[in-house]
Every structure is written in structure tokens, then in C-alpha cells.
Amino acid sequence: MSQKAAILKHLQRGRALTPVEALEMFGSFRLSERIREIEKLGVPVQRTWVQTYNGARVRCYRMGHP
């Protein structure tokens, strides 16, 4: 299964995903590019900022609403 397909499946299950999680779970160094590819398929993706345990802010992606 490709990274894009695995990430899409993860999002379709209602789960959120950050770049660090994408790297750990799917080996994806470029989550933002995979998200753009998924959006080109017509899938809405919602972006938010979340704060990590050490205070850093990172993007968080989840299925959006059309």
C-alpha cells in the first residue's frame, strides 16, 4: 500500500495525523504533499495547529467537511 493510500485510510477512519505521526506510522517525510495529493482526489482535509508536549506547534490533519 502506498503512503498516500495508507494516510487516506487513516483519515477515513476519523483519526487525526501530524507530521511526526506520519513519519512514525507510514515513513512519510512529506505529509503536506501527501495531503495535497489526497485533496486532488476530491477528499476534503481540515488543517489545524496543535501544541506538542514540548510546546512546539505542528499541523494536524483530519477529514474535513465538503
N, C-alpha and C positions, 0 to 999 in steps of 0.2 A: 504494500500500500504506500502511495506517495505521501510526502509530508502534507501536501495540500489536502488530500483526501482524509488523512488522519486528523488534521486540525478541524476540518469541516465536520467530521463525525463527532468530535469532542464538543464543538459549539452546538451542534444539533441536539445533543443530549442535555442542553441547558447549562452547561458548565462555562465558567469564565476562564480566560487564559492570559497570562502575562508572558513577556519575552523570556524570562528566566524559566518559567514552567515549560514553555515551548522547547527550549533548549534541552532541558532535562528529560522531557517526555518523548519528544519527537526528533531531537537532534537538529532543530531548526534554529539557525543563527539569524535568520531574517524573517521574523514573524510578520512584520508590517508588509513585506512583499507577498507573503502567502495570503494575508488578509485581503490585499488588493486583488489578487488572483481569484479569491473566493467571491469578492464583490462583483467582479466581471461576469460571474456566472449568474448574477442577479440576486445573490443572497445578501440581505441587509445585515450589517455588522455595526454594533454600537461600541463606541470608544469612550472610556472614562479614565481618569487618573486615580491611582490608588497609592497609598503610602505603605512602604515596606516596614518590616520590624526595625530596620536601622535608620528610618527616617527618609530614605530616598523615595522619590515619586516615579512611578513607572506606568506605562499604558496598560490598560486591561481591556480585553476584547470579549464580547459576548454577542449572541444572536440579537439583532435589533428588530424593530418593527418596520414594516414597509411604509 
